[in-house]
Amino acid sequence: MSTDPADPPRLARTGRLVPEGLDEAMVRAVVETFYARARADDVIGPVFNSKIAPDAWPAHLDTITDFWASMLLGAARYGGRPMPKHLAMPELTDAHFSRWLKLFAETVLELCPPGAAALFIDRAERIGNNFRMGLALRRGETDPQLTYLRALDS
């Protein structure tokens, strides 16, 4: 989160500190822009496009928007469990997570003020690395030694 006094966080109704400028509209813009880019991407596009039918994307974007709004704004609209869906994709590799993080960071740095971008990136890194750990354990790696992937190093 930004420590710049010109970009102070605000306290959301949930008690969370929310960076200035981060709101539902920004979350929606990030989700729509990122997933348009992800679907066209050579590395991660084939995974997304094989799992989500073209006519299912509007509902999927709504779900992902609810996820991010719940995570960042405390919206409490998302009640799903994304880990099992990702565990069911044996084709996922570190190359996919690395590309997802890099493209996600590029998107939020382009669309968001610094404090909001930093929060999005922090949460994306946590999510991506948690999924990687879950996949490693699912694949039977009893002592996975994973290097923590960073969005801006990917």
C-alpha positions as CSV (number, residue, x, y, z in Angstrom):
1,M,0.0,0.0,0.0
2,S,1.2,3.5,-0.8
3,T,2.8,5.5,2.0
4,D,2.6,8.7,0.0
5,P,0.7,11.3,1.9
6,A,-0.9,12.4,-1.4
7,D,-2.4,9.0,-1.8
8,P,-3.8,8.2,1.7
9,P,-5.7,5.0,2.3
10,R,-9.3,5.2,3.6
11,L,-11.0,2.9,6.0
12,A,-13.7,0.9,4.3
13,R,-17.0,-0.1,6.1
14,T,-15.4,-3.5,6.8
15,G,-12.5,-1.9,8.7
16,R,-10.0,-2.5,5.8
17,L,-7.6,0.1,4.7
18,V,-8.3,0.8,1.1
19,P,-5.9,2.9,-1.1
20,E,-7.3,6.1,-2.5
21,G,-9.0,5.6,-5.8
22,L,-9.7,1.9,-5.4
23,D,-13.4,1.2,-5.8
24,E,-15.8,-1.2,-7.5
25,A,-15.3,0.5,-10.9
26,M,-11.6,0.2,-10.7
27,V,-11.8,-3.5,-9.8
28,R,-14.1,-4.1,-12.7
29,A,-11.8,-2.2,-15.1
30,V,-8.8,-4.3,-13.9
31,V,-10.7,-7.6,-14.3
32,E,-12.1,-6.8,-17.7
33,T,-8.8,-5.4,-19.1
34,F,-6.6,-8.2,-17.6
35,Y,-8.8,-11.1,-18.8
36,A,-9.1,-9.6,-22.3
37,R,-5.3,-9.6,-22.4
38,A,-5.0,-13.0,-20.7
39,R,-7.4,-14.6,-23.2
40,A,-5.2,-13.3,-26.1
41,D,-1.9,-14.2,-24.5
42,D,0.2,-17.0,-26.1
43,V,1.1,-18.6,-22.7
44,I,-2.0,-18.4,-20.5
45,G,-4.7,-17.7,-23.2
46,P,-4.9,-21.4,-24.2
47,V,-5.6,-22.5,-20.6
48,F,-8.3,-19.9,-20.0
49,N,-9.9,-20.5,-23.4
50,S,-9.9,-24.3,-23.0
51,K,-11.7,-24.0,-19.6
52,I,-14.2,-21.2,-20.1
53,A,-16.5,-21.2,-23.1
54,P,-16.8,-17.9,-25.0
55,D,-20.5,-17.4,-23.9
56,A,-19.5,-18.1,-20.3
57,W,-17.1,-15.2,-20.0
58,P,-19.5,-12.5,-19.0
59,A,-20.6,-14.5,-15.9
60,H,-17.0,-15.5,-15.2
61,L,-15.9,-11.9,-15.2
62,D,-18.7,-11.0,-12.8
63,T,-17.5,-13.8,-10.5
64,I,-13.9,-12.7,-10.7
65,T,-15.0,-9.1,-10.0
66,D,-16.8,-10.3,-7.0
67,F,-13.7,-12.2,-5.8
68,W,-11.4,-9.1,-6.1
69,A,-14.0,-6.7,-4.7
70,S,-14.4,-9.1,-1.7
71,M,-10.7,-9.4,-1.3
72,L,-9.7,-5.8,-1.6
73,L,-12.8,-3.9,-0.6
74,G,-14.5,-6.3,1.8
75,A,-17.6,-6.6,-0.5
76,A,-18.4,-10.1,0.8
77,R,-20.0,-11.2,-2.5
78,Y,-17.7,-14.0,-3.4
79,G,-18.4,-17.3,-1.8
80,G,-16.6,-19.7,-4.2
81,R,-13.5,-21.9,-3.7
82,P,-11.0,-21.2,-6.5
83,M,-8.3,-23.6,-5.3
84,P,-10.1,-26.9,-6.3
85,K,-10.7,-25.5,-9.8
86,H,-7.1,-24.8,-10.2
87,L,-6.0,-28.1,-8.7
88,A,-8.1,-29.8,-11.4
89,M,-5.8,-28.4,-14.1
90,P,-2.7,-30.6,-14.3
91,E,-1.4,-28.5,-17.2
92,L,-0.6,-25.5,-15.0
93,T,3.1,-24.8,-14.5
94,D,5.3,-22.1,-13.0
95,A,5.5,-20.6,-16.5
96,H,1.7,-20.0,-16.4
97,F,1.8,-18.5,-13.0
98,S,4.8,-16.3,-13.8
99,R,3.1,-15.0,-17.0
100,W,-0.2,-14.5,-15.1
101,L,1.6,-12.4,-12.5
102,K,3.5,-10.3,-15.0
103,L,0.5,-9.6,-17.2
104,F,-1.6,-8.8,-14.1
105,A,1.1,-6.4,-12.7
106,E,1.4,-4.7,-16.1
107,T,-2.4,-4.2,-16.2
108,V,-2.8,-2.8,-12.6
109,L,0.3,-0.5,-13.0
110,E,-1.3,0.9,-16.1
111,L,-4.9,1.3,-14.7
112,C,-4.4,2.0,-11.0
113,P,-2.9,4.7,-8.8
114,P,0.3,3.4,-7.0
115,G,-1.3,2.4,-3.7
116,A,-4.1,0.4,-5.4
117,A,-1.7,-1.2,-7.8
118,A,0.6,-2.3,-5.0
119,L,-2.3,-3.9,-3.1
120,F,-3.5,-5.7,-6.2
121,I,0.0,-7.0,-6.9
122,D,0.5,-8.1,-3.3
123,R,-2.7,-10.1,-3.3
124,A,-2.0,-11.6,-6.8
125,E,1.4,-12.8,-5.6
126,R,-0.1,-14.4,-2.6
127,I,-2.9,-16.1,-4.6
128,G,-0.6,-17.3,-7.3
129,N,2.0,-18.7,-4.9
130,N,-0.7,-20.4,-2.8
131,F,-2.1,-22.1,-5.9
132,R,1.4,-23.2,-6.9
133,M,1.9,-24.8,-3.4
134,G,-1.5,-26.5,-3.6
135,L,-0.6,-27.9,-7.0
136,A,2.8,-29.1,-5.9
137,L,1.2,-30.9,-2.9
138,R,-1.6,-32.3,-5.1
139,R,1.1,-33.7,-7.5
140,G,2.7,-35.6,-4.6
141,E,5.6,-33.3,-4.0
142,T,5.9,-33.9,-0.3
143,D,8.5,-31.2,0.3
144,P,8.1,-28.7,-2.5
145,Q,10.9,-26.1,-2.4
146,L,9.2,-23.3,-4.4
147,T,10.8,-20.0,-5.1
148,Y,8.3,-17.3,-4.3
149,L,7.2,-15.7,-7.6
150,R,7.1,-12.0,-7.8
151,A,4.9,-10.1,-10.3
152,L,7.6,-7.6,-11.3
153,D,10.4,-10.2,-11.5
154,S,8.4,-12.5,-13.8
